[in-house]
Amino acid sequence: MYWAIPLLNFNNLPILSMTDPNPPAGGTPPPPPPPPPPAGGAQPQDQQGPPPPRPGQSVPDGGLDPTQVFASAPPPPPPPPQAGDQGAGGAQAQQKDVGPPPPPPGPLPGDEQLKAAGYDDEDIRVLKEVGDYRFSTVGTGVTNDSIVVPGHPETNFDEQLFLTLLRGSISLTRDEKWRIIQAIPKLSQFQIDELQKILDEEKKKFSQLSPKHLLQLQKLEQKHAEDWKDLQSITIQEGAKQEEEQQADDIRKQLGL
């Protein structure tokens, strides 16, 4: 049976375009949020800006505009199911996750004891298949090494905690995570705090899903871990490239070129 993972749609969260309700005294007021799109959702072609940068591409001095974090507007919500619609997984799509969260890692109790605790046959099957995997355990084998956080003199937060929460998100794409990092210099303290809160809530939410979701969560975590490692490789390559360019520039200056 297929169980849909209810990923968070960060496109629907206005955090990155919200203004701080309590801006610091004497600080520069934040720019107003962008105007809503015209009726129909799509913006005219001549009003669309350039596509947002991708990892490895240049970012404006002072950080990326937070409104560029997401490459496109959120898709419209799916239409409500019609009465009697049982086609193409219709019945399965309506299944609700009402089971208890997974037990702690370690030896499992017997099947009867698990059933008495509220787990059904599918829960028990998946628990036996995934072993000690629980949501967020894949990320413990990944680090934040080589991920550079731009300077942010206007905000104060634990950079490593922020990166760890961002790294563990399975709702954000690789490019979105990179662009969030590049936008940090332009985020207010309110935006940073709210974004961390959302990322932490995402982690807790997926940790509480019943064992039925563990196989899918494991695959998603593995993919996002590889994406993060890809970002680390890109950062290393860009750093080496900038160092080579600096060395070449120094040599030209020494030669008076």
C-alpha positions as CSV (number, residue, x, y, z in Angstrom):
1,M,0.0,0.0,0.0
2,Y,1.2,3.5,-0.9
3,W,1.3,6.1,1.9
4,A,1.8,9.7,0.8
5,I,4.4,11.7,2.7
6,P,2.8,15.1,3.6
7,L,5.8,17.3,2.7
8,L,5.7,20.9,3.7
9,N,5.1,23.4,0.9
10,F,7.6,26.1,1.8
11,N,6.3,28.1,-1.2
12,N,3.1,28.7,0.7
13,L,5.0,30.0,3.7
14,P,5.5,33.8,3.4
15,I,8.4,33.8,5.9
16,L,11.0,34.8,3.3
17,S,9.0,37.8,2.1
18,M,7.5,38.8,5.4
19,T,8.5,42.1,7.1
20,D,9.6,42.0,10.7
21,P,6.7,43.0,12.9
22,N,9.2,44.5,15.4
23,P,12.0,46.1,13.4
24,P,15.0,47.3,15.4
25,A,14.9,51.0,16.4
26,G,16.7,53.2,14.0
27,G,17.2,50.3,11.5
28,T,16.5,50.5,7.8
29,P,12.9,49.6,7.2
30,P,12.6,46.4,5.1
31,P,11.2,46.7,1.6
32,P,7.5,46.1,1.1
33,P,6.5,42.6,0.1
34,P,6.0,42.0,-3.7
35,P,2.6,42.7,-5.1
36,P,0.3,39.7,-5.5
37,P,0.2,38.1,-8.9
38,P,-2.7,39.1,-11.2
39,A,-5.8,37.0,-11.4
40,G,-5.0,33.6,-12.9
41,G,-1.8,33.2,-11.1
42,A,0.7,33.7,-13.9
43,Q,2.7,36.9,-14.3
44,P,3.1,38.6,-17.7
45,Q,6.4,37.6,-19.3
46,D,7.7,41.2,-19.2
47,Q,7.2,41.4,-15.5
48,Q,9.1,38.2,-14.7
49,G,12.6,38.7,-13.4
50,P,15.7,36.5,-14.3
51,P,15.6,33.0,-13.0
52,P,17.1,32.6,-9.5
53,P,20.8,31.5,-9.4
54,R,21.8,27.9,-8.9
55,P,24.6,26.5,-6.8
56,G,27.9,27.6,-8.1
57,Q,26.6,30.7,-9.8
58,S,27.4,34.3,-8.7
59,V,25.3,36.0,-6.0
60,P,24.9,39.8,-5.7
61,D,27.1,41.5,-3.1
62,G,25.2,41.7,0.2
63,G,23.3,38.5,-0.3
64,L,20.5,37.0,-2.5
65,D,17.1,38.7,-2.4
66,P,14.9,36.3,-0.2
67,T,12.1,36.5,-2.8
68,Q,14.4,34.6,-5.2
69,V,14.7,31.5,-3.0
70,F,11.9,29.7,-4.7
71,A,12.1,29.2,-8.5
72,S,8.4,29.3,-9.1
73,A,5.1,30.0,-7.4
74,P,3.4,27.2,-5.5
75,P,1.1,24.9,-7.6
76,P,-2.6,25.3,-7.0
77,P,-4.0,22.9,-4.4
78,P,-5.5,19.6,-5.9
79,P,-9.2,19.6,-6.4
80,P,-11.3,17.8,-3.6
81,P,-12.1,14.2,-4.4
82,Q,-15.4,13.5,-6.0
83,A,-17.9,11.4,-4.2
84,G,-17.4,7.7,-5.1
85,D,-14.0,8.4,-6.7
86,Q,-12.0,5.2,-6.2
87,G,-9.9,5.3,-9.3
88,A,-6.0,5.2,-9.6
89,G,-5.3,5.0,-5.9
90,G,-8.2,7.2,-4.9
91,A,-9.1,5.1,-1.9
92,Q,-5.4,4.8,-0.9
93,A,-4.9,8.6,-1.2
94,Q,-7.6,9.1,1.4
95,Q,-5.9,6.9,4.0
96,K,-5.2,8.8,7.2
97,D,-2.2,8.1,9.3
98,V,-3.7,7.5,12.7
99,G,-1.1,5.0,14.1
100,P,1.4,5.7,16.9
101,P,4.9,7.0,16.1
102,P,7.7,4.4,15.8
103,P,9.2,2.9,18.9
104,P,12.8,3.8,19.8
105,P,15.5,2.0,17.9
106,G,16.7,-1.3,19.2
107,P,15.3,-4.8,19.5
108,L,11.6,-4.9,18.7
109,P,9.1,-6.5,21.1
110,G,7.0,-9.4,19.8
111,D,4.3,-8.9,17.3
112,E,1.5,-9.3,19.8
113,Q,3.0,-6.8,22.1
114,L,3.4,-4.3,19.2
115,K,-0.2,-4.9,18.2
116,A,-1.3,-4.2,21.8
117,A,0.6,-0.9,21.5
118,G,-1.4,0.1,18.5
119,Y,0.7,-1.0,15.6
120,D,-0.9,-2.9,12.7
121,D,0.6,-5.6,10.4
122,E,1.9,-3.0,8.0
123,D,3.6,-1.0,10.8
124,I,5.3,-4.2,12.0
125,R,6.4,-5.3,8.6
126,V,8.1,-1.9,7.9
127,L,9.7,-1.8,11.4
128,K,11.3,-5.1,10.7
129,E,12.5,-4.0,7.3
130,V,14.1,-0.7,8.3
131,G,15.8,-2.0,11.5
132,D,17.1,0.8,13.6
133,Y,16.3,3.6,11.1
134,R,14.2,6.4,12.4
135,F,13.6,9.8,10.8
136,S,16.6,12.1,10.9
137,T,19.1,9.2,11.6
138,V,20.5,9.4,8.0
139,G,21.5,13.0,8.5
140,T,23.7,12.1,11.5
141,G,26.3,10.7,9.0
142,V,26.4,14.0,7.1
143,T,28.3,17.2,8.3
144,N,28.1,20.9,7.5
145,D,31.8,21.0,6.5
146,S,32.6,23.3,3.6
147,I,29.2,25.0,3.7
148,V,29.9,28.7,4.0
149,V,27.4,31.0,5.7
150,P,27.7,34.6,4.4
151,G,28.2,37.3,6.9
152,H,25.1,38.5,8.7
153,P,26.0,41.4,11.1
154,E,22.3,42.3,11.7
155,T,21.3,38.8,13.0
156,N,22.5,36.5,15.7
157,F,21.9,32.7,15.6
158,D,23.7,29.4,15.9
159,E,24.9,28.9,12.4
160,Q,25.6,25.1,12.8
161,L,22.2,24.5,14.3
162,F,20.6,26.4,11.4
163,L,22.6,24.5,8.8
164,T,21.7,21.1,10.5
165,L,18.0,21.9,10.4
166,L,18.2,23.1,6.8
167,R,20.3,20.0,5.9
168,G,17.7,17.7,7.4
169,S,14.7,19.2,5.5
170,I,13.1,16.8,3.0
171,S,10.6,19.4,1.8
172,L,13.2,21.8,0.4
173,T,15.2,21.1,-2.7
174,R,19.0,21.2,-3.0
175,D,18.9,24.6,-4.9
176,E,16.4,26.1,-2.4
177,K,18.6,25.2,0.5
178,W,21.6,26.8,-1.2
179,R,19.6,30.0,-2.0
180,I,18.3,30.2,1.6
181,I,22.0,30.2,2.7
182,Q,22.9,32.9,0.2
183,A,19.9,35.0,1.4
184,I,20.9,35.0,5.0
185,P,22.6,38.5,4.9
186,K,19.2,39.9,3.9
187,L,17.0,38.1,6.4
188,S,15.9,39.8,9.6
189,Q,16.2,38.2,13.0
190,F,12.5,37.6,12.9
191,Q,12.8,35.7,9.6
192,I,15.7,33.6,10.8
193,D,13.9,32.7,14.0
194,E,10.7,31.8,12.2
195,L,12.5,29.8,9.5
196,Q,14.3,27.8,12.2
197,K,11.0,27.2,14.0
198,I,9.4,25.9,10.8
199,L,12.4,23.6,10.1
200,D,12.3,22.2,13.6
201,E,8.6,21.6,13.4
202,E,9.1,19.8,10.1
203,K,11.6,17.5,11.8
204,K,9.2,16.8,14.7
205,K,6.3,16.2,12.4
206,F,8.0,13.5,10.3
207,S,9.4,11.9,13.4
208,Q,5.8,11.4,14.7
209,L,4.5,9.7,11.6
210,S,3.6,6.0,12.0
211,P,6.1,3.3,10.9
212,K,4.2,2.9,7.6
213,H,6.1,5.9,6.3
214,L,9.6,4.9,7.4
215,L,10.7,3.3,4.1
216,Q,9.7,6.3,2.1
217,L,11.2,8.7,4.6
218,Q,14.5,6.7,4.5
219,K,14.7,7.0,0.7
220,L,13.9,10.8,0.9
221,E,16.5,11.3,3.5
222,Q,19.1,9.4,1.6
223,K,18.4,11.5,-1.5
224,H,18.6,14.8,0.4
225,A,21.8,13.7,2.1
226,E,23.4,13.1,-1.3
227,D,22.1,16.6,-2.4
228,W,23.8,18.2,0.6
229,K,27.1,16.4,-0.2
230,D,26.7,17.8,-3.7
231,L,26.4,21.3,-2.3
232,Q,29.6,20.6,-0.3
233,S,31.4,19.5,-3.4
234,I,30.3,22.6,-5.3
235,T,31.4,24.9,-2.5
236,I,34.8,23.3,-2.5
237,Q,35.2,23.6,-6.2
238,E,34.1,27.3,-6.1
239,G,36.6,28.0,-3.3
240,A,39.4,26.4,-5.3
241,K,38.4,28.4,-8.4
242,Q,38.4,31.7,-6.5
243,E,41.8,30.9,-5.0
244,E,43.2,30.2,-8.4
245,E,41.8,33.4,-9.8
246,Q,43.2,35.3,-6.8
247,Q,46.7,33.8,-7.3
248,A,46.6,34.6,-11.0
249,D,45.5,38.2,-10.2
250,D,48.4,38.5,-7.7
251,I,50.9,37.3,-10.3
252,R,49.6,39.8,-12.8
253,K,50.0,42.6,-10.3
254,Q,53.6,41.5,-9.5
255,L,54.4,41.6,-13.2
256,G,52.8,45.0,-13.6
257,L,50.2,43.7,-16.0
